[in-house]
Structure formats: C-alpha cells, structure tokens
Amino acid sequence: MTIKTILTATTALAIAAPAFAADKAQVQFWHAMGGELGTIVDTFAADYSAGSETCQINAVYKGNYTENMTAAIAAFRAGEQPHVVQVFEVGTATMMAAEDKGAVYPVYKLMQDAGVDFDQSAYLPAVVSYYTDTDNNLLSLPFNSSTPVMWYNKTALDAAGVAVPTTWDEVEEAARALKANGVEKPFSMGWQSWTQIENYSAWHNIPMASEENGFASLKTEFTFNNDAVVNHIQRIADMGKEGLFGYGGRRGDSRGMFVNGETALWINSSAYYGGFKSDIKDFEFGQTMLPLDTAVADAPQNSIIGGATLWVLNGHKSDEYKCVAEFFQYLSQPEQQAFWHQNTGYVPITTAAYELSKEQGFYKTDPGTDTAIKELSLNTPTPNSKGIRFGNFVQARDIINEELEAVWAGDKTAREAMDAAVERGNALLRKFEDANS
C-alpha cells in the first residue's frame, strides 16, 4: 500500500462512515502526527472503524507532542479528556505520576478488563522496557518508537572523497572535506538534547543522572555536566566557529538543510525516512549508526528510543474502553506495524512486525532501514542506557535547549552551559519529587 492509496482509501471511508458511525461507541484519540504520518494514523483509525460494528475511533490531530500533551492535561482538568492521548517519551514520568493519582488507565489492566488477548513479550524489549512500572506491567501502548541515526548525503561525500564517518573525529574530518568542496554547513542535528546529550550518554554508557537515570527513584539528580558531555558539546561549538556546524533549531527545523543539500551529515530521528524517500530527488542519501567518541568509549553501548506511546485516560464508559482495547490490538498486529515501520522509519514495535518486514524483503530493497533496530539492540541495556525517566522533563529539555543555544551563539562555554542546565534542571526534579512523594 502506498501513501497515495492511503489518501484515496481515507477519502472513501470518510464519505461512507457517517451512515453508521453515529450508532457506534465513540472513542476520541488525540495524536501529534502531522503530514503523511497523520494520514497513516487517520487511516488506521478509519480502517479499524470500518471493520467494527460497534466502535468508531475518531482520530484528531492536536498539534506537536508538547501541544497535544498540554491539551490533554487541560481537558482532563475540565472533565473533557479524550480516551486515548499520544504522549512523547519525555512525558512518561509525568504520566506515571498521573497514573498514581488515578488519571490513567494502565494498558495492561485495560486489556485484562476488556478480555482482549495481549502478550507483552511480543514487543521489542528495548521499546517495552521504557514504559513499564516496577512490576514490569506495561502502562502505555508503544506506537511510534524511533532512535537517532546519522543521515548522510552520499553524493556529497563521494564528491568530497570521504567515506561515511563512524567516529566523531571522522565527522570533523569529513565536515572539513565537505566544506572545502562547497557544502555550506556540513554538519547539523535536530532534537539536540535527545541526540547530543541523552543518546550521546547512552551510546557511550555514561549516566545522564543518578538513580539509574530516574528509573530507580524520584530522588534522581542530573549529572550530564560531566567531562565527556561537556567536551562533546564544546567540540560541536568549535566546529561551528570553523563553519563546519550550523544550528537549525530545537526539533526537526533543520530538516530542510539536509533535504536541500546545505548540510550533508545530519543526526536526528530514524523516522524521517518516509519523508526523505518522498522529498529527496537530487542526491543519494543513507543512514548509519551514531558516531563513536573514541576518547570516551572503545565501542558503542546502545541507543535509546524516542517517539511516543498511547496512554488511556480514565473517566469513560466500559463499552468505549472495550473499543480502545480492540483498537490497540489492531494497531499491534504485524501487518499494521510493518506498514508503519516501512513507510515512516519508526522501528517495528513487535518482533513479528520485524520478521514480516524481513520476509517481505524490505531491508534488501531499502538498505539501511534496519539501522535503528540494530542501534537499539546492539547490546543488553545497562542502567545508563535503558532510557531516562525524569519528571518535568519537558520543561527541563527547554532549559537544556536554552543553554545549548547560548553555546552555539558563543555566549557561554560548554562547561558554563551544562553546569547551568544541571542546576536549573535539578530544581525542576526536586519540584516534581515534592509534588509526587
């Protein structure tokens, strides 16, 4: 199935649906997927609804991750919450605290109560471990999981006479060769806290915070002002002074720099694959594993996930929750997950979807698309690389962004910025601990 086919199917279903949708249990599903991603999400909801005699899933785009989560919190306080809300990974600790206060209907309990078959072991360990409680119960449904990769412009690298870099020293060397060959801003990245602090730390098996990166206790404190991270951030800042790095924004704002050839090495989510495949026509591109900082580690550990999961909110009727459980079962089926993975770049969240993609020959026809899976499963995760779980981390990321931007602007050294980010971030952690202890 192609994106064009999806658009046609969605239009047809939208025309046909009103004849019977009003007689069904109505489920509100708020998501943060725009563009082609949103088209696929809407089609999943429409296809499921068309095949159900009792359930209608109403998928609604509510803006980016932060906007969607903020809207859901406000709606819950007003007693107008949706049944399902898509929340990005940094909101996990906040949602877990909401579960403790009765706002969240945990997925494992939802499936049990609805009598719907659900095998938690079917999900990839690197994905499911991020969203379980201390008793290994799954709290939210993994849906769109990704990890950072390094995207590269193969045409530009070949023209500059350099190989795809595998270490940060090689990234610098390649950037100089690219610059000399006319590439304006050879290196850039997006989601800078996620890619350059959170995943840099996991990739090199360095703790980002105490208490197992927040998994063990709310008493966690940030420690990413360590020498390894500080030196890494300073390296990128120095590359900027040399004209080798160009900052393009906090999220995916710098995507256009890679698509138009202004940047040839770009670190960001694996989930850009679907869009790149559609939009990049003028050069050959690829993706590879994150570079290794050989001054910090001899070999990489594993990357950690980003993306989001689907959380269920309390306050609705049992027949509607039955629909939610059945819709979650539908979303987790290999066919849906393999299609989602192959058309977006998000990792397949179940082993069955990964195996189906292999059987369909996807990794042969689209080489490199298993890079994210390889990164996540490279080694057994350690307490430093299992993931992160920090309260108020949406706000803490804003602080990290502010401090990193001060570095890129030349207003602070990396040491000054990371020290300030840790101090300011720890104040948010203590505030969260006080509110949830």
Buried (B, 14 or more C-beta within 10 A) or exposed (E): EEBEEBBEBBEEBEEEBEEEBEEBBBBBBBBBBEEBBBBBBBBBBBBBBBEBEEBBBBBBBBBBBBEBBBBBBEBBEEEEBBBBBBBBBBBBBBBBBBBEEEBBBBBBBBBEEBEBEBEEEBBBBBBBBBBBEEEEEBBBBBBBBBBBBBBBBEBBBEBBEBEBBBEBBBBBBBBBBBBEBEBBBBBBBBBBBBBBBBBBBBBBBBBBBBBBBBBEEBEBEBBBBBEBBBBBBBBBBEBBEEEBBBBBBBBBEBBEBBBEBBBBBBBBBBBBBBBBBEBBEEBEBBBBBBBBBBBBBEEBBBBBBBBBBBBBBBEBEEEBBBBBBBBBBBBBBBEBBBBBBBBBBBBBBBBBBBEBBBEEEBBEEBEBBBBBBBBBBBEEBEEBBBBBBBBBBBBBBBBBBBBBBBBBEEEBBBBBBBBBBBEBBBEBBBEBBEEBE
